[in-house]
Amino acid sequence: MSQVPYDPSDSSRDGYASPDSPLAYHLLRDVEVEITVEIGRRLMRIADVLKLTPGQTLSLSKAAGEPLDLYVNGRLLGRGEAVVVGDHYGVRITELVSAEPGVRP
């Protein structure tokens, strides 16, 4: 399917811009999304969770130095490494991934 450049005077297109059009992205600039950085996971029984105490350490599924997973609205966007920026943690993105071959993230 070929994409035709967006023409606001063309009422037959119902005002939709092609996905590659800068206008399409401009319309989404103010949409908020949830960003999640996952450092690891662990499967535990509820009985063990109830035994957790302050100061206790949980080992996670990832080893130190492994890339952190970066999710946008629950979908994997990329991977990165933890950094400290002033008094806050941050993530330096090292890789962007695509859910489908040939599709840009």
C-alpha positions in Angstrom: 0.0 0.0 0.0 1.6 3.3 -1.0 1.3 6.3 1.2 0.1 9.6 -0.1 1.4 12.8 1.5 -1.1 14.4 3.8 -3.1 17.2 2.2 -5.3 19.0 4.7 -7.6 20.2 1.9 -8.3 16.6 0.8 -11.5 15.7 2.7 -11.5 12.1 1.3 -8.6 11.3 3.7 -10.7 12.2 6.8 -7.8 14.3 8.1 -5.5 11.3 8.6 -1.8 11.8 8.0 0.5 9.0 6.8 2.5 7.4 9.6 5.7 8.9 8.1 4.4 12.4 8.0 5.8 14.8 10.5 2.2 16.0 11.1 1.3 12.5 12.4 4.0 12.6 15.1 3.2 16.3 15.9 -0.4 15.3 16.8 1.0 12.8 19.4 3.6 14.9 21.0 1.4 15.7 24.1 0.2 12.2 24.7 1.6 10.8 27.9 2.9 7.2 28.1 4.2 5.2 31.0 7.9 4.4 30.9 9.1 1.4 33.0 12.7 0.3 33.5 13.0 -3.3 34.7 16.1 -4.4 36.4 15.0 -8.0 36.9 12.2 -10.3 38.1 11.7 -13.0 40.7 9.0 -15.5 41.2 8.0 -16.0 44.8 5.3 -17.7 46.8 2.9 -15.4 48.7 4.0 -17.0 52.0 7.6 -15.9 51.2 6.5 -12.4 50.2 4.7 -12.0 53.6 8.0 -12.9 55.4 9.9 -10.0 53.8 11.3 -7.4 56.2 12.8 -3.9 55.7 16.5 -4.1 54.8 16.2 -7.6 53.3 17.8 -8.1 49.9 16.1 -10.0 47.0 18.2 -11.4 44.2 16.7 -10.8 40.8 16.9 -12.7 37.5 19.5 -10.4 35.9 23.2 -10.4 36.7 25.0 -7.1 37.5 26.0 -5.4 34.3 23.3 -6.9 32.2 21.2 -4.4 30.2 18.0 -3.1 31.8 14.8 -3.5 29.8 12.9 -0.3 28.9 9.2 -0.5 28.3 6.7 2.0 27.0 3.1 1.2 28.0 4.1 -2.4 28.7 5.8 -3.0 25.3 9.6 -3.5 25.1 11.2 -0.4 23.4 14.9 -1.0 24.1 17.6 -1.7 26.6 20.1 0.4 28.5 22.4 0.8 31.4 21.8 2.5 34.7 23.5 5.8 35.3 23.5 8.3 38.1 22.6 11.9 37.1 23.2 14.2 40.1 21.1 12.7 42.9 18.8 10.6 40.6 19.1 7.4 38.7 18.7 7.4 34.9 19.0 5.0 32.0 21.4 5.4 29.1 19.7 3.8 26.1 22.0 1.4 24.3 19.7 -0.4 22.1 16.2 0.1 20.5 14.3 -3.0 19.6 11.4 -3.7 17.2 8.5 -6.0 17.9 8.2 -7.0 14.2 11.1 -7.5 11.7 11.5 -4.4 9.5 9.4 -2.2 11.8 11.1 0.8 13.4 10.6 1.2 17.1 
